[in-house]
Amino acid sequence: MSRFKMSHLAAFFLVLTQILALNTGCTKKVDKEKEYAATINDLPITRQELSTELDRIKQRFYNNASMPDQQAAQIEGEIIEIMIGGELLYQASQRENIQVSDQEVKEQLAKSKKDFPDTDKFKNTFTEKEIKKKIATEKFIRTKFAETTTITDEQGRKYYETNLADFTRPEQVLVSQILLKYKEGTTDGDKKKAMAKLKDIQKELEKGGDFAELAKKYSEDASGPSGGMMGFVLRGQTEKPFEEAAFTLDPEKTAIVETKTGLHLIKATDKKPTEVIPYEDVAEKLKNFLKQQEIQKKIDTFIKDERKKAKIELFVKK
């Protein structure tokens, strides 16, 4: 399964962000199968444009790591579908006579250059024609889908009540620890020595020792330098022995717990019960989320209908 897996809309907006490849008519005679990846209503997506988009995806998701041929072919098939959808949306924007001013292009070009440093990877990515196409497509999406989509408070509340578990904050406890890690080849004898050491530290704490200072001195966990503070731990987030001790521990006490990682001397200083986040606290973000979902559905339906009417020739394998 490739890591490049996303919804059609999310993928399409990624392509918009990375700049859709400009497909222009060609006056010279060309070998379509050799030079084109596809044509949409006789306008081409070239193999070079497809290759450039694949390179962008590799850089963004794979940090330019080598990729098996089969995986590259799979991703290439996904990308060509995204580019076809993008081209259909752009062509629709032109039928609607959507205009893009020189000032809009200038501002977007400056923003794009700021977002993507002028390296060898990106210095030839942003042209005025590409930016103009991007803006026209975004304007079409905004006027055709975004501005005609409204989510009511009633819809928001219905989703909230149906999916209440998603808006429930689990019980949590604030934990500090001193960890003595098990290393490869740790023996029972080593474990006994570690237990004895933690018990000595525990006795020192009972005599008034400072937990944070002892954690800085003895803990082998990354939290050691910050006094062993792990932050709030949620139910189900740690191994069972650790969880059971942390959530039942008296604030004035400490406990020694064994996990696969090692031996933990833990202290729990604050607890928060399970809490349902009020609808009012999430209403705006939730309605915006539902709006984006609805816009996605509209775009998917539009592209599906446009594909039925369009003349599409595909010259690459999917």
C-alpha positions as CSV (number, residue, x, y, z in Angstrom):
1,M,0.0,0.0,0.0
2,S,1.5,3.3,-1.0
3,R,1.8,6.2,1.5
4,F,0.4,8.4,-1.2
5,K,-3.3,7.7,-0.3
6,M,-5.8,10.5,-0.1
7,S,-9.3,11.5,-1.1
8,H,-9.9,12.9,-4.5
9,L,-10.5,16.4,-3.2
10,A,-7.5,16.4,-0.9
11,A,-5.3,15.1,-3.7
12,F,-6.7,17.7,-6.0
13,F,-5.9,20.5,-3.6
14,L,-2.4,19.1,-3.2
15,V,-1.9,19.4,-6.9
16,L,-3.3,23.0,-6.8
17,T,-0.9,23.8,-4.0
18,Q,2.0,22.3,-5.9
19,I,0.8,24.1,-9.1
20,L,-1.2,22.2,-11.7
21,A,0.7,21.6,-14.9
22,L,-0.3,23.8,-17.7
23,N,-1.8,21.9,-20.7
24,T,-1.7,23.9,-23.9
25,G,-2.6,23.0,-27.5
26,C,0.3,22.1,-29.7
27,T,0.6,23.4,-33.3
28,K,3.3,20.9,-34.4
29,K,2.6,17.3,-35.2
30,V,3.4,15.1,-32.3
31,D,3.4,11.4,-31.5
32,K,0.7,11.3,-28.9
33,E,1.5,7.9,-27.4
34,K,5.2,8.9,-27.1
35,E,4.8,12.5,-25.8
36,Y,1.4,12.6,-24.1
37,A,0.1,10.9,-20.9
38,A,-3.4,11.9,-21.8
39,T,-5.6,14.3,-23.7
40,I,-8.8,15.9,-22.3
41,N,-11.0,17.3,-25.0
42,D,-7.9,17.4,-27.3
43,L,-5.8,19.3,-24.7
44,P,-2.8,17.3,-23.5
45,I,-1.2,16.3,-20.3
46,T,2.4,15.5,-21.4
47,R,4.5,12.7,-20.1
48,Q,7.0,15.3,-18.9
49,E,4.3,17.1,-16.9
50,L,3.2,13.8,-15.3
51,S,6.9,12.9,-14.5
52,T,7.3,16.4,-12.9
53,E,4.2,15.8,-10.8
54,L,5.5,12.4,-9.7
55,D,8.8,13.9,-8.7
56,R,7.0,16.5,-6.5
57,I,5.0,13.7,-4.8
58,K,8.2,11.7,-4.2
59,Q,9.9,14.8,-2.7
60,R,6.9,15.6,-0.5
61,F,6.0,12.1,0.7
62,Y,9.1,10.1,0.3
63,N,11.9,12.6,0.7
64,N,13.2,11.5,-2.7
65,A,13.8,8.0,-1.4
66,S,14.0,5.2,-4.0
67,M,10.7,3.7,-4.9
68,P,9.9,0.2,-6.3
69,D,8.7,0.3,-9.9
70,Q,5.3,-1.2,-9.0
71,Q,4.7,1.4,-6.3
72,A,5.8,4.2,-8.7
73,A,3.4,2.9,-11.3
74,Q,0.5,2.8,-8.8
75,I,1.2,6.4,-7.7
76,E,1.6,7.5,-11.3
77,G,-1.9,6.1,-12.0
78,E,-3.3,8.0,-9.1
79,I,-1.6,11.2,-10.2
80,I,-2.9,11.1,-13.8
81,E,-6.4,10.7,-12.5
82,I,-6.0,13.8,-10.3
83,M,-4.5,15.8,-13.2
84,I,-7.5,14.8,-15.4
85,G,-9.9,15.9,-12.7
86,G,-8.0,19.2,-12.4
87,E,-8.0,19.8,-16.2
88,L,-11.8,19.2,-16.3
89,L,-12.3,21.8,-13.6
90,Y,-10.0,24.3,-15.4
91,Q,-11.8,23.8,-18.7
92,A,-15.1,24.4,-16.9
93,S,-13.7,27.6,-15.4
94,Q,-12.9,28.8,-19.0
95,R,-16.4,28.0,-20.2
96,E,-17.6,30.2,-17.3
97,N,-15.3,32.9,-18.6
98,I,-13.6,33.3,-15.2
99,Q,-11.0,36.1,-15.5
100,V,-7.6,36.4,-13.7
101,S,-5.9,39.8,-13.4
102,D,-2.2,40.4,-13.8
103,Q,-2.1,41.7,-10.2
104,E,-3.6,38.5,-8.9
105,V,-1.0,36.5,-10.8
106,K,1.8,38.7,-9.5
107,E,0.6,38.4,-5.9
108,Q,0.2,34.6,-6.1
109,L,3.6,34.2,-7.8
110,A,5.3,36.1,-5.0
111,K,3.5,34.0,-2.4
112,S,4.5,30.7,-4.2
113,K,8.1,31.7,-4.4
114,K,8.1,32.5,-0.7
115,D,6.5,29.2,0.2
116,F,8.9,27.2,-2.0
117,P,12.5,28.4,-1.9
118,D,14.2,28.9,-5.3
119,T,16.1,25.6,-5.3
120,D,16.9,23.4,-8.3
121,K,13.7,21.4,-7.4
122,F,11.4,24.4,-7.7
123,K,13.0,27.2,-9.6
124,N,11.2,26.3,-12.8
125,T,8.0,25.3,-11.2
126,F,6.2,28.6,-11.0
127,T,5.4,30.4,-14.3
128,E,2.8,33.1,-14.8
129,K,0.7,30.8,-17.0
130,E,0.7,28.1,-14.4
131,I,-0.3,30.5,-11.7
132,K,-3.0,31.9,-13.8
133,K,-4.5,28.5,-14.4
134,K,-4.3,27.7,-10.7
135,I,-6.2,30.9,-9.7
136,A,-8.9,30.4,-12.4
137,T,-9.5,26.8,-11.1
138,E,-9.6,28.0,-7.5
139,K,-12.1,30.8,-8.4
140,F,-14.3,28.2,-10.1
141,I,-14.3,25.9,-7.1
142,R,-15.1,28.8,-4.8
143,T,-18.0,30.3,-6.8
144,K,-19.4,26.9,-8.0
145,F,-19.1,24.9,-4.9
146,A,-17.8,26.7,-1.8
147,E,-20.1,29.8,-1.9
148,T,-23.1,27.7,-2.6
149,T,-22.5,25.3,0.4
150,T,-23.9,26.1,3.8
151,I,-23.9,24.0,6.9
152,T,-26.6,24.8,9.4
153,D,-26.3,24.7,13.2
154,E,-28.9,21.9,13.1
155,Q,-26.6,19.8,10.8
156,G,-23.7,20.5,13.1
157,R,-25.5,19.4,16.2
158,K,-26.8,16.3,14.6
159,Y,-23.3,15.2,13.6
160,Y,-22.0,16.1,17.1
161,E,-24.7,14.0,18.8
162,T,-24.3,11.1,16.4
163,N,-20.5,11.0,16.9
164,L,-20.3,12.1,20.6
165,A,-17.4,9.7,21.2
166,D,-15.2,11.8,18.9
167,F,-15.9,14.8,21.2
168,T,-15.2,13.0,24.5
169,R,-11.8,13.7,26.2
170,P,-10.7,10.5,28.0
171,E,-9.6,10.4,31.6
172,Q,-6.1,11.6,32.0
173,V,-3.4,11.8,34.7
174,L,-0.3,14.0,35.0
175,V,2.7,11.7,35.4
176,S,6.4,12.1,36.2
177,Q,8.8,9.1,36.1
178,I,12.3,7.9,36.8
179,L,13.0,5.1,34.3
180,L,15.8,2.5,34.4
181,K,15.7,0.9,30.9
182,Y,16.1,-2.7,30.0
183,K,18.9,-3.1,27.6
184,E,19.5,-5.9,25.1
185,G,20.7,-8.9,27.1
186,T,19.3,-7.7,30.4
187,T,19.4,-10.6,32.9
188,D,17.2,-11.3,36.0
189,G,20.2,-10.2,38.0
190,D,20.3,-6.9,36.2
191,K,16.6,-6.4,36.9
192,K,17.1,-7.1,40.6
193,K,19.8,-4.5,40.8
194,A,17.6,-2.0,39.0
195,M,14.7,-2.7,41.4
196,A,17.0,-2.2,44.4
197,K,18.3,1.1,43.0
198,L,14.7,2.4,42.4
199,K,13.7,1.3,45.9
200,D,16.7,3.3,47.3
201,I,15.5,6.3,45.3
202,Q,12.0,5.8,46.6
203,K,13.2,5.8,50.2
204,E,15.1,9.1,49.4
205,L,11.8,10.6,48.2
206,E,10.0,9.5,51.4
207,K,12.7,11.4,53.4
208,G,11.9,14.6,51.5
209,G,14.0,14.2,48.3
210,D,13.0,16.2,45.3
211,F,11.6,14.0,42.5
212,A,12.6,16.3,39.7
213,E,16.2,16.5,40.8
214,L,16.4,12.7,41.3
215,A,14.9,12.2,37.8
216,K,17.6,14.5,36.3
217,K,20.2,12.5,38.1
218,Y,19.0,8.9,37.5
219,S,16.3,8.6,34.9
220,E,17.3,7.1,31.5
221,D,14.2,8.5,29.8
222,A,14.1,11.5,27.5
223,S,12.1,13.3,30.1
224,G,14.9,13.0,32.6
225,P,16.5,16.4,31.9
226,S,13.1,18.1,32.4
227,G,12.7,16.4,35.8
228,G,10.9,13.3,34.6
229,M,7.7,15.2,33.6
230,M,5.8,13.1,31.0
231,G,2.8,15.4,30.8
232,F,-0.8,14.2,30.8
233,V,-1.2,10.5,30.0
234,L,-4.6,9.3,28.6
235,R,-6.4,6.0,29.3
236,G,-5.2,3.4,26.8
237,Q,-2.0,5.3,26.0
238,T,0.5,3.2,28.0
239,E,1.0,-0.4,28.9
240,K,-1.6,-1.8,31.3
241,P,0.7,-2.1,34.4
242,F,1.8,1.5,34.0
243,E,-1.7,2.7,33.4
244,E,-3.3,0.9,36.3
245,A,-0.7,2.3,38.7
246,A,-0.8,5.8,37.4
247,F,-4.6,6.2,37.5
248,T,-4.9,4.7,41.0
249,L,-1.9,6.3,42.6
250,D,-2.3,8.7,45.6
251,P,-0.7,12.1,44.8
252,E,1.5,11.8,47.9
253,K,2.8,8.3,46.9
254,T,5.1,6.8,44.3
255,A,5.0,3.3,42.7
256,I,7.5,1.1,40.9
257,V,6.1,-0.5,37.8
258,E,7.6,-3.0,35.3
259,T,6.9,-2.7,31.6
260,K,8.7,-4.0,28.5
261,T,10.8,-0.8,28.5
262,G,12.1,-1.3,32.0
263,L,11.4,-0.3,35.6
264,H,9.5,2.9,36.2
265,L,9.3,4.9,39.5
266,I,6.2,7.0,38.9
267,K,4.4,9.8,40.5
268,A,0.9,11.1,39.6
269,T,0.2,14.7,40.6
270,D,-3.0,15.7,38.9
271,K,-6.0,13.9,37.4
272,K,-8.8,14.9,35.0
273,P,-12.0,12.9,34.6
274,T,-13.6,11.9,31.3
275,E,-15.1,15.0,29.8
276,V,-17.5,15.6,26.9
277,I,-16.4,18.8,25.0
278,P,-19.4,21.1,24.8
279,Y,-20.9,21.6,21.3
280,E,-20.4,25.3,21.6
281,D,-16.6,24.8,21.9
282,V,-16.3,22.9,18.6
283,A,-19.3,24.3,16.6
284,E,-17.4,26.5,14.2
285,K,-14.6,24.0,13.4
286,L,-17.1,21.2,13.1
287,K,-19.3,23.1,10.7
288,N,-16.3,24.1,8.6
289,F,-15.2,20.4,8.6
290,L,-18.7,19.3,7.4
291,K,-18.7,22.1,4.8
292,Q,-15.4,20.8,3.3
293,Q,-16.9,17.3,3.2
294,E,-19.9,18.6,1.3
295,I,-17.7,20.6,-1.1
296,Q,-15.7,17.5,-1.8
297,K,-18.8,15.5,-2.6
298,K,-20.0,18.2,-5.0
299,I,-16.6,18.3,-6.7
300,D,-16.4,14.5,-7.0
301,T,-19.9,14.5,-8.6
302,F,-19.0,17.3,-11.0
303,I,-15.8,15.6,-12.2
304,K,-17.6,12.3,-12.6
305,D,-20.3,14.0,-14.7
306,E,-17.7,15.9,-16.7
307,R,-15.8,12.7,-17.5
308,K,-18.9,11.2,-19.0
309,K,-19.2,14.1,-21.5
310,A,-15.5,14.7,-22.1
311,K,-13.3,13.1,-24.8
312,I,-10.4,11.5,-22.8
313,E,-7.5,9.6,-24.3
314,L,-5.2,7.9,-21.9
315,F,-1.7,6.9,-23.1
316,V,-0.3,5.5,-19.8
317,K,-1.1,2.4,-18.0
318,K,-3.1,2.7,-14.8
